[in-house]
Amino acid sequence: MDKVGRYEFMAEPFHCDFSGRLFMGHLGNHLLNAADFHSTARGFGMQYLMGIHRSWVLSRLAIEMTEMPQMYTKFNVETWVESAMRYFTSRNFAVVGQGPAAKVYGYGRSIWAMIDTESRQPTDIYDIDNGAIDNWIVIDKECPIDKGGRVKMSEQAELIRTIDTHYNDVDINGHINSVKYIEHVLDLWPLEWYREHAVKRFEIAYVAEAHAGDALSFYSESCPTTDVGEQAFCIRIIRTDGTECCRSKVIFLPIDQV
């Protein structure tokens, strides 16, 4: 079995926005599904882990796209494990077209932790099948996007919105779904903004769990960027009890520069 997994998806029409291109949130779902397909086939997927009271939890995700697939377009998500440590593993993604001259739509980088589903505490990845994850590490496949770092924010960040969470926000681990945060963050900008701007890069770091019934408050401020034309925003998400759940950074480009 190849160390790199390749899985076919399609930009289904009801997963696309008003421009006919795939929503970033649905792309995020495809990446996470590809990660699960890959890990399941190699013996350390969610189905096996849940049976021994373990689970993968997404810690960080960065997606950088030059173009989003258009409606009805079939594309592949490639995924591979770049490295593993005791409590964390890094997994990369490439979103590529099909055919001999397939275009590269973009790349993703992610960090995952394994937790005990009863204690909710991190657990040793190398306890699974005597550390067999090391057999699947790929060190010679390029993922040419920045790994990202801690999203720095000041105390002057402005409260933009507070939302309630409900049934559809909760995932198999019992907390707010990782992709739901992505969708809620991107909803902070109105439709008119997206008529003139496209997401170049989205990154998010998950800090603490939130659960159904928690109110999520979104604080935003502009953050520095080095490339001409880019506009970058940093977002902090706080749950009901004042605990910070995650931080995100979104970089936009004008449509005419995409």
PAZAPA-4460 file (N, C-alpha, C; in steps of 0.05 Angstrom, whole numbers, plus 32768, in hexadecimal, padded with zeros to 4 digits):
% residues 258
    n_x    n_y    n_z   ca_x   ca_y   ca_z    c_x    c_y    c_z   seq   type   mol
   8011   7FE8   8000   8000   8000   8000   8012   8019   8000     1      M     A
   800B   802C   7FEF   801A   8044   7FED   8018   8054   8007     2      D     A
   802D   8062   800E   802D   8073   8026   801B   808C   8021     3      K     A
   8019   8094   8009   8008   80AC   8002   7FED   80A2   7FF9     4      V     A
   7FD7   80AC   8005   7FBC   80A5   7FFD   7FB2   80B9   7FE9     5      G     A
   7FA2   80B0   7FD6   7F95   80C2   7FC2   7F78   80BA   7FC0     6      R     A
   7F67   80CF   7FC4   7F4A   80C9   7FC5   7F3B   80DD   7FB3     7      Y     A
   7F28   80D3   7FA4   7F19   80E4   7F92   7F01   80F0   7F9F     8      E     A
   7EFD   810A   7F99   7EE5   8118   7FA2   7EDA   8129   7F8B     9      F     A
   7EC2   8134   7F8E   7EB7   8145   7F7A   7EAB   815E   7F87    10      M     A
   7EAE   8175   7F7A   7EA2   818D   7F84   7E84   818C   7F7D    11      A     A
   7E75   8180   7F8F   7E58   817D   7F8A   7E4B   8199   7F8B    12      E     A
   7E36   819C   7F7B   7E2A   81B7   7F78   7E20   81C3   7F92    13      P     A
   7E16   81B2   7FA4   7E0B   81BD   7FBD   7E21   81C1   7FD2    14      F     A
   7E3A   81BB   7FCA   7E51   81C0   7FDB   7E61   81D8   7FD1    15      H     A
   7E56   81E7   7FBE   7E63   81FE   7FB2   7E55   8218   7FB9    16      C     A
   7E64   822E   7FB8   7E59   8248   7FBF   7E4C   8255   7FA7    17      D     A
   7E45   826E   7FAA   7E37   827D   7F95   7E48   827F   7F7B    18      F     A
   7E62   827D   7F7E   7E74   827F   7F66   7E77   8264   7F58    19      S     A
   7E6C   824F   7F63   7E6E   8235   7F57   7E88   8226   7F5E    20      G     A
   7E95   8230   7F73   7EAE   8223   7F7C   7EA9   8216   7F98    21      R     A
   7EB8   8202   7F9E   7EB5   81F2   7FB6   7EB9   8204   7FCF    22      L     A
   7EA7   8201   7FE2   7EAA   820F   7FFC   7EC3   8205   800A    23      F     A
   7ED1   8217   8018   7EE8   8210   8027   7EE1   81FB   803D    24      M     A
   7ECA   81FE   8049   7EC2   81EB   805D   7EBF   81CF   8052    25      G     A
   7EB3   81CC   803A   7EB0   81B2   802E   7ECB   81A7   8026    26      H     A
   7EDD   81B8   801D   7EF8   81AE   8017   7F05   81A4   8030    27      L     A
   7F01   81B2   8047   7F0B   81A8   8060   7F01   818D   8067    28      G     A
   7EE7   8188   8062   7EDB   816E   8067   7EE9   8159   8056    29      N     A
   7EEE   815F   803D   7EFB   814C   802B   7F17   8145   8035    30      H     A
   7F26   8159   803F   7F40   8154   8049   7F3F   8141   8061    31      L     A
   7F2C   8146   8073   7F2A   8135   808B   7F20   8119   8084    32      L     A
   7F0F   8117   8070   7F06   80FD   8067   7F1E   80ED   805B    33      N     A
   7F2E   80FB   804B   7F45   80EE   803F   7F58   80E5   8055    34      A     A
   7F5C   80F5   806A   7F6D   80ED   8080   7F62   80D3   808E    35      A     A
   7F48   80D2   8091   7F3C   80BA   809D   7F3E   80A2   808B    36      D     A
   7F39   80A5   8071   7F3C   808F   805E   7F59   8084   805F    37      F     A
   7F6C   8096   805F   7F88   808E   805F   7F90   807F   8079    38      H     A
   7F88   808A   8090   7F90   807E   80A9   7F81   8064   80AE    39      S     A
   7F68   8063   80A5   7F58   804A   80A9   7F65   8033   8099    40      T     A
   7F6C   8038   8081   7F78   8023   8070   7F92   8019   807A    41      A     A
   7F9F   8029   808B   7FBA   8022   8095   7FBA   801B   80B3    42      R     A
   7FA2   8017   80BE   7FA0   800C   80D8   7F9F   801E   80F0    43      G     A
   7F9D   8039   80EB   7F9B   804B   8102   7F85   8060   80FD    44      F     A
   7F6F   8057   80F2   7F59   8069   80EC   7F45   806B   8103    45      G     A
   7F31   807D   8100   7F1E   8083   8115   7F0E   806A   811D    46      M     A
   7F06   805A   8109   7EF5   8043   8110   7F03   8030   8123    47      Q     A
   7F1C   802B   811F   7F2C   801A   8131   7F30   8028   814C    48      Y     A
   7F38   8041   814B   7F3E   8050   8163   7F26   8052   8176    49      L     A
   7F0F   8057   816B   7EF7   805A   817C   7EF2   8041   818C    50      M     A
   7EF9   802A   8181   7EF5   8010   818F   7F08   800D   81A7    51      G     A
   7F1D   801C   81A8   7F30   801A   81BE   7F31   8035   81CE    52      I     A
   7F1B   8044   81CB   7F17   805E   81D9   7F2D   8072   81D3    53      H     A
   7F34   8074   81BA   7F47   8088   81B0   7F3A   8097   8199    54      R     A
   7F45   80AE   8192   7F3B   80BD   817C   7F50   80D1   8173    55      S     A
   7F50   80D6   8159   7F60   80EC   814E   7F51   8106   8152    56      W     A
   7F60   811B   815A   7F55   8136   815D   7F66   8149   814D    57      V     A
   7F5A   8159   813C   7F68   816C   812C   7F72   8183   813E    58      L     A
   7F8C   8189   813C   7F97   819E   814C   7F9C   81B8   813C    59      S     A
   7FA7   81B5   8124   7FAC   81CB   8112   7FA6   81C4   80F5    60      R     A
   7F9C   81D7   80E6   7F97   81D3   80CA   7F9D   81EC   80BB    61      L     A
   7FAC   81EA   80A5   7FB1   8200   8093   7FAC   81F7   8076    62      A     A
   7F9C   8207   8068   7F95   8201   804C   7F9C   8219   803C    63      I     A
   7FAC   8215   8026   7FB4   822A   8015   7FAD   8223   7FF8    64      E     A
   7F9C   8232   7FEB   7F92   822B   7FD1   7F99   8241   7FBC    65      M     A
   7FA0   8238   7FA4   7FA3   824B   7F8E   7F89   824D   7F7E    66      T     A
   7F78   8238   7F81   7F5E   8237   7F74   7F4D   8222   7F81    67      E     A
   7F33   8227   7F83   7F20   8214   7F8E   7F13   8204   7F77    68      M     A
   7F0F   81EA   7F7A   7F03   81DB   7F64   7EE7   81E6   7F5E    69      P     A
   7EE0   81E6   7F44   7EC6   81EF   7F3B   7EB1   81D9   7F3D    70      Q     A
   7E98   81E1   7F3D   7E82   81CF   7F3F   7E84   81B8   7F2B    71      M     A
   7E80   819F   7F34   7E80   8186   7F25   7E9D   817D   7F1E    72      Y     A
   7EB1   818B   7F26   7ECC   8183   7F20   7ED4   816C   7F33    73      T     A
   7EE0   8157   7F27   7EEB   8142   7F37   7F08   8148   7F3D    74      K     A
   7F11   8143   7F55   7F2C   8148   7F5D   7F35   8134   7F71    75      F     A
   7F4F   8133   7F77   7F5A   8120   7F8A   7F66   812E   7FA2    76      N     A
   7F63   8123   7FB9   7F71   812C   7FD1   7F86   8117   7FD7    77      V     A
   7F9F   811F   7FD6   7FB5   810E   7FDE   7FBC   8114   7FFB    78      E     A
   7FC2   8100   800B   7FC9   8105   8027   7FDF   80F2   8030    79      T     A
   7FF0   80FB   8042   8005   80EB   804C   800E   80F6   8068    80      W     A
   801A   80E4   8077   8025   80EB   8092   8041   80F5   808E    81      V     A
   8047   810E   8097   8061   811A   8094   8073   8112   80AC    82      E     A
   8068   8111   80C4   8078   810B   80DB   8066   8102   80F2    83      S     A
   8072   80F6   8106   8062   80ED   811E   8074   80F0   8136    84      A     A
   8067   80F9   814C   8074   80FA   8166   8061   80EC   817A    85      M     A
   8068   80ED   8193   8059   80DE   81A7   803B   80E6   81A8    86      R     A
   8036   8100   81A8   801A   8109   81AB   800F   8116   8192    87      Y     A
   801F   811C   817E   8015   812A   8166   8021   811E   814D    88      F     A
   8011   8120   8138   801B   8118   811D   8013   812E   8109    89      T     A
   8024   8132   80F5   801E   8145   80E0   8017   8137   80C7    90      S     A
   8002   8141   80BA   7FF7   8134   80A2   7FF4   814A   808D    91      R     A
   7FFC   8145   8074   7FFA   8158   805F   7FE6   8150   804A    92      N     A
   7FDE   8163   803A   7FCA   815E   8024   7FD2   816D   800B    93      F     A
   7FCB   8162   7FF4   7FCD   8170   7FDB   7FB2   816C   7FCD    94      A     A
   7FA7   8182   7FC3   7F8D   8181   7FB4   7F94   8185   7F97    95      V     A
   7F90   816F   7F87   7F9A   816F   7F6B   7F83   8167   7F59    96      V     A
   7F85   8170   7F40   7F72   8168   7F2C   7F77   814D   7F21    97      G     A
   7F69   8145   7F0D   7F6C   812B   7F01   7F76   812D   7EE4    98      Q     A
   7F82   8117   7EDA   7F8B   8117   7EBF   7FA9   811C   7EBD    99      G     A
   7FB5   8119   7EA6   7FD2   811B   7EA2   7FDE   8137   7EA8   100      P     A
   7FCE   814C   7EA4   7FD7   8167   7EAA   7FC8   8172   7EC1   101      A     A
   7FC4   8162   7ED6   7FB4   816A   7EED   7FBF   8183   7EFB   102      A     A
   7FAE   8196   7F00   7FB7   81AE   7F0E   7FB8   81A8   7F2C   103      K     A
   7FC7   81B8   7F3A   7FC8   81B7   7F58   7FB8   81CE   7F62   104      V     A
   7FA2   81C8   7F70   7F91   81DD   7F7B   7F9C   81E9   7F94   105      Y     A
   7FAA   81D9   7FA4   7FB5   81E3   7FBD   7FBF   81CD   7FCF   106      G     A
   7FC6   81D5   7FE8   7FD2   81C3   7FFB   7FC7   81C7   8016   107      Y     A
   7FCA   81B4   8028   7FC2   81B7   8044   7FD7   81AA   8056   108      G     A
   7FD9   81B5   806E   7FE9   81AA   8083   7FD8   81A7   809C   109      R     A
   7FDC   8192   80AB   7FCC   818D   80C3   7FDD   8180   80D9   110      S     A
   7FD5   8186   80F2   7FE1   8179   8109   7FCA   816B   8118   111      I     A
   7FCF   8152   8120   7FBA   8142   812E   7FC5   8138   8149   112      W     A
   7FB4   8136   815C   7FBA   812A   8176   7FA8   8111   8179   113      A     A
   7FB1   80FE   8188   7FA0   80E7   818F   7F98   80EA   81AC   114      M     A
   7F7E   80E7   81B2   7F74   80EA   81CD   7F67   80D1   81D7   115      I     A
   7F66   80CE   81F1   7F55   80B9   81FE   7F39   80C4   8200   116      D     A
   7F26   80B7   81F4   7F0B   80C2   81F3   7EFC   80C2   820D   117      T     A
   7F07   80B4   8221   7EFA   80B4   823C   7F06   80CA   824D   118      E     A
   7F21   80CD   824D   7F2E   80E2   825D   7F30   80FD   824F   119      S     A
   7F2D   80FC   8234   7F31   8113   8222   7F4D   811E   8223   120      R     A
   7F60   810D   822C   7F7C   8116   822D   7F8C   810A   8216   121      Q     A
   7FA2   8117   820E   7FB4   810C   81F9   7FBE   80F0   8201   122      P     A
   7FC2   80DF   81ED   7FCC   80C5   81F2   7FE2   80BF   81DE   123      T     A
   7FF3   80AB   81E4   800B   80A6   81D4   8004   8099   81BA   124      D     A
   800B   80A6   81A4   8005   809B   8189   8014   8081   8184   125      I     A
   802B   807E   8191   803C   8067   818C   8032   804E   819B   126      Y     A
   801D   8052   81AB   8010   803A   81B8   8000   802A   81A4   127      D     A
   7FF9   8037   818D   7FE8   802A   8179   7FF9   8018   8167   128      I     A
   7FF5   7FFE   8168   8002   7FEB   8157   8021   7FEE   8158   129      D     A
   802B   7FF2   8170   8048   7FF4   8174   8055   8009   8163   130      N     A
   8047   8020   8161   8053   8037   8152   8053   8033   8134   131      G     A
   8040   8024   8129   8041   801E   810D   803D   8037   80FB   132      A     A
   8034   804D   8107   8031   8065   80F7   804C   806D   80EA   133      I     A
   8062   8066   80F6   807C   806D   80EB   8080   8060   80D0   134      D     A
   8073   804A   80CB   8076   803C   80B1   8069   804C   809A   135      N     A
   805A   8060   80A0   804B   806E   808B   8055   808B   8088   136      W     A
   806A   8093   8095   8074   80AE   8093   8081   80B2   8077   137      I     A
   807B   80C9   806B   8086   80D0   8051   8097   80EA   8055   138      V     A
   80B0   80E9   804E   80C1   8100   8053   80CA   810E   8039   139      I     A
   80C3   8102   8022   80CE   810C   8008   80B8   8117   7FF6   140      D     A
   80A0   811C   8001   808A   8128   7FF0   8086   8145   7FF9   141      K     A
   8086   8156   7FE6   8086   8173   7FEB   8069   817C   7FF3   142      E     A
   8069   818E   8007   8050   819D   800D   8059   81BA   8010   143      C     A
   8059   81C9   7FFB   8066   81E3   7FF9   8057   81FB   8005   144      P     A
   8049   81F7   801B   803C   820D   8028   8047   8210   8045   145      I     A
   8044   8227   8050   804E   822D   806B   803F   821C   807F   146      D     A
   804F   8212   8093   8042   8202   80A8   8031   8214   80BA   147      K     A
   8037   822E   80BA   8027   8240   80CB   8032   8240   80E7   148      G     A
   8028   8251   80F7   8031   8253   8113   801A   825D   8124   149      G     A
   8021   8266   813C   800D   8270   814E   8001   828A   8143   150      R     A
   7FE7   828C   8143   7FDA   82A4   813A   7FDB   82B8   8151   151      V     A
   7FE9   82CE   814C   7FED   82E2   8161   7FD7   82F7   815F   152      K     A
   7FCB   82FD   8176   7FB5   8311   8176   7FB9   8323   818E   153      M     A
   7FAF   833C   818C   7FB0   834F   81A1   7F96   834F   81B1   154      S     A
   7F95   835E   81C7   7F7D   8360   81D7   7F69   8374   81CA   155      E     A
   7F71   8381   81B4   7F5F   8394   81A7   7F4E   8387   8192   156      Q     A
   7F4F   836C   818F   7F3E   835F   817B   7F21   8365   8181   157      A     A
   7F12   8369   816C   7EF6   8372   816E   7EE3   835A   816E   158      E     A
   7ECF   835A   8180   7EBA   8346   8180   7EA9   834A   8168   159      L     A
   7EA8   8336   8156   7E99   8338   813D   7E7D   832B   813F   160      I     A
   7E7D   8314   814D   7E64   8304   814D   7E65   82F0   8163   161      R     A
   7E4D   82E9   816F   7E4A   82D3   8181   7E34   82C1   8177   162      T     A
   7E39   82A7   8176   7E25   8294   816B   7E21   827E   8180   163      I     A
   7E0A   8271   817E   7E04   825A   818E   7E0C   8241   817E   164      D     A
   7E11   822B   818C   7E17   8212   817E   7E01   81FD   8184   165      T     A
   7DFD   81EC   8170   7DE7   81D9   8170   7DEF   81BE   8167   166      H     A
   7DDB   81AD   8163   7DDF   8191   815B   7DF2   818E   8143   167      Y     A
   7DED   819E   812E   7DFD   819B   8115   7E1A   81A4   8118   168      N     A
   7E21   81B0   812E   7E3C   81B9   8132   7E4E   81A3   813F   169      D     A
   7E41   818D   8149   7E50   817A   815A   7E58   8162   8149   170      V     A
   7E71   8158   814E   7E7B   8142   813E   7E7C   8128   814E   171      D     A
   7E89   8113   8143   7E8A   80F9   814F   7E99   80F9   816A   172      I     A
   7EAA   810C   816F   7EB9   810E   8188   7EA9   811D   819E   173      N     A
   7E91   8127   8197   7E80   8135   81AA   7E86   8152   81AE   174      G     A
   7E98   815D   819E   7E9D   8179   81A0   7E97   8187   8186   175      H     A
   7E9A   81A2   8185   7E94   81B1   816D   7EA7   81A7   8156   176      I     A
   7E9B   81A1   8140   7EA9   8196   8129   7EBE   81AA   811F   177      N     A
   7ED6   819F   8118   7EEC   81B0   810F   7EE5   81C1   80F7   178      S     A
   7ED6   81B5   80E4   7ECF   81C4   80CC   7EBA   81D9   80D1   179      V     A
   7EA9   81D5   80E6   7E95   81E9   80EC   7EA2   8204   80F5   180      K     A
   7EB9   8202   8102   7EC8   821A   8109   7ED0   8229   80F0   181      Y     A
   7ED9   821A   80DC   7EE1   8226   80C3   7ECA   8235   80B6   182      I     A
   7EB3   8228   80B5   7E9B   8234   80A9   7E93   824D   80B8   183      E     A
   7E93   824B   80D3   7E8A   8262   80E3   7E9E   827A   80E0   184      H     A
   7EB8   8274   80DE   7ECB   828A   80DA   7EC6   8297   80BF   185      V     A
   7EC3   8288   80AA   7EC0   8293   808F   7EA5   82A2   808C   186      L     A
   7E92   829C   809D   7E78   82AA   809D   7E7B   82C6   80A9   187      D     A
   7E91   82CD   80B4   7E95   82E8   80C0   7E95   82FE   80AB   188      L     A
   7E9B   82F6   8092   7E9B   830A   807C   7E82   8307   806B   189      W     A
   7E76   831D   8062   7E5D   831B   8053   7E61   8311   8037   190      P     A
   7E4B   8309   802A   7E4C   82FF   800F   7E59   8313   7FFC   191      L     A
   7E54   832D   8000   7E60   8341   7FEE   7E7F   8340   7FEF   192      E     A
   7E8A   833A   8007   7EA7   8338   8009   7EB2   8322   7FF7   193      W     A
   7EA4   830B   7FF6   7EAD   82F4   7FE6   7EA8   82F8   7FC8   194      Y     A
   7E99   830C   7FC1   7E96   8312   7FA4   7EB0   831F   7F9A   195      R     A
   7EC0   832A   7FAC   7ED8   8339   7FA5   7EF2   832C   7FB0   196      E     A
   7EEF   8318   7FC2   7F07   830C   7FCE   7F04   82EE   7FCF   197      H     A
   7F1B   82E1   7FCE   7F1D   82C4   7FD0   7F30   82BC   7FE7   198      A     A
   7F2A   82A6   7FF4   7F3C   829D   8009   7F55   8291   7FFD   199      V     A
   7F6C   829C   8003   7F85   8291   7FFA   7F8F   827C   800E   200      K     A
   7F8D   8282   8028   7F97   8270   803D   7F85   8272   8055   201      R     A
   7F80   825B   8060   7F70   8259   8079   7F80   8247   808C   202      F     A
   7F84   8251   80A4   7F91   8240   80B8   7F82   8243   80D3   203      E     A
   7F82   822D   80E2   7F74   822D   80FC   7F82   821B   810F   204      I     A
   7F84   8224   8128   7F90   8214   813D   7F7C   8210   8153   205      A     A
   7F76   81F7   815A   7F62   81F0   816D   7F6F   81EE   8189   206      Y     A
   7F64   81FC   819C   7F70   81FE   81B7   7F60   81EE   81CC   207      V     A
   7F45   81F1   81CC   7F34   81E4   81E0   7F1A   81DD   81D2   208      A     A
   7F0D   81C9   81DD   7EF4   81BF   81D2   7EDD   81D2   81DA   209      E     A
   7EC9   81D4   81C8   7EAF   81E0   81CF   7E9A   81CB   81C9   210      A     A
   7E83   81CD   81D5   7E6E   81B9   81D3   7E54   81C6   81CC   211      H     A
   7E41   81B6   81C4   7E26   81C0   81BD   7E1B   81D0   81D4   212      A     A
   7E10   81E7   81CE   7E05   81F9   81E3   7E18   8210   81EA   213      G     A
   7E32   820C   81E4   7E45   8222   81E9   7E40   8238   81D5   214      D     A
   7E42   8251   81DE   7E42   8268   81CC   7E5F   826D   81C4   215      A     A
   7E63   8273   81AA   7E7E   8278   81A0   7E7F   8296   8198   216      L     A
   7E93   82A4   81A3   7E97   82C0   819D   7EB0   82C3   818B   217      S     A
   7EAD   82D2   8176   7EC2   82D5   8162   7ECE   82F1   8163   218      F     A
   7EE8   82F3   8169   7EF6   830C   816A   7F09   830D   8152   219      Y     A
   7F0A   8324   8145   7F1A   8327   812C   7F2B   8340   812C   220      S     A
   7F42   833F   811F   7F52   8356   811A   7F63   8351   8101   221      E     A
   7F6A   8367   80F3   7F7C   8364   80DD   7F98   835C   80E6   222      S     A
   7FA6   834C   80D6   7FC1   8344   80DD   7FD3   8348   80C5   223      C     A
   7FED   834B   80CA   8000   8352   80B5   8002   833D   809F   224      P     A
   8008   8346   8087   800D   8333   8071   8022   8340   805F   225      T     A
   8032   8330   8052   8048   833A   8042   8043   833D   8025   226      T     A
   8030   832E   801A   802B   832E   7FFD   8018   8344   7FF5   227      D     A
   801D   8351   7FDF   800D   8367   7FD5   7FF1   835D   7FCE   228      V     A
   7FDD   836C   7FD7   7FC1   8366   7FD1   7FB4   8354   7FE6   229      G     A
   7FC4   8346   7FF6   7FB8   8334   800A   7FAB   8345   8021   230      E     A
   7F96   833A   802D   7F8B   8344   8046   7F88   832D   8059   231      Q     A
   7F93   8330   8071   7F94   831A   8084   7F85   8322   809D   232      A     A
   7F77   830F   80A9   7F68   8313   80C2   7F6D   82FC   80D5   233      F     A
   7F70   8303   80EE   7F73   82EF   8103   7F59   82EE   8114   234      C     A
   7F52   82D6   811B   7F38   82D2   812A   7F3D   82C1   8142   235      I     A
   7F32   82CA   8159   7F32   82BB   8172   7F16   82B2   8178   236      R     A
   7F12   8299   817F   7EF7   828E   8186   7EF6   8286   81A3   237      I     A
   7EE3   8292   81B2   7EE1   828E   81CF   7EC6   8281   81D4   238      I     A
   7EC6   826C   81E5   7EAD   825E   81EC   7EA0   826C   8204   239      R     A
   7E89   8262   820C   7E78   826E   8220   7E87   8275   823A   240      T     A
   7E98   8263   8244   7EA5   8267   825E   7EBE   8279   825C   241      D     A
   7EC3   8284   8245   7EDA   8296   8241   7EF3   8288   8237   242      G     A
   7EF2   826D   8234   7F09   825E   822A   7F0D   8262   820C   243      T     A
   7F26   8267   8204   7F2C   8269   81E8   7F2B   824D   81DB   244      E     A
   7F1B   824A   81C6   7F19   8230   81B9   7F2D   822D   81A2   245      C     A
   7F30   8242   8192   7F43   8240   817C   7F49   825C   8171   246      C     A
   7F5E   825D   8161   7F66   8275   8153   7F68   826E   8135   247      R     A
   7F62   8282   8125   7F62   827E   8108   7F6F   8296   80FA   248      S     A
   7F7A   8291   80E3   7F84   82A6   80D2   7F7B   82A2   80B6   249      K     A
   7F6F   82B7   80AA   7F65   82B4   808E   7F72   82CA   807D   250      V     A
   7F7D   82C1   8066   7F8A   82D3   8053   7F79   82D4   803A   251      I     A
   7F71   82EC   8032   7F60   82EF   801A   7F71   82FD   8004   252      F     A
   7F69   82F7   7FEB   7F74   8305   7FD4   7F5C   8310   7FC4   253      L     A
   7F60   8327   7FB7   7F4B   8330   7FA4   7F46   831B   7F8F   254      P     A
   7F2E   8319   7F86   7F26   8305   7F72   7F38   8308   7F59   255      I     A
   7F3E   8321   7F51   7F4D   8324   7F38   7F6A   831D   7F3B   256      D     A
   7F73   8315   7F53   7F8F   830C   7F57   7F90   82ED   7F5A   257      Q     A
   7F79   82E0   7F5A   7F79   82C3   7F5D   7F7E   82B6   7F42   258      V     A
***
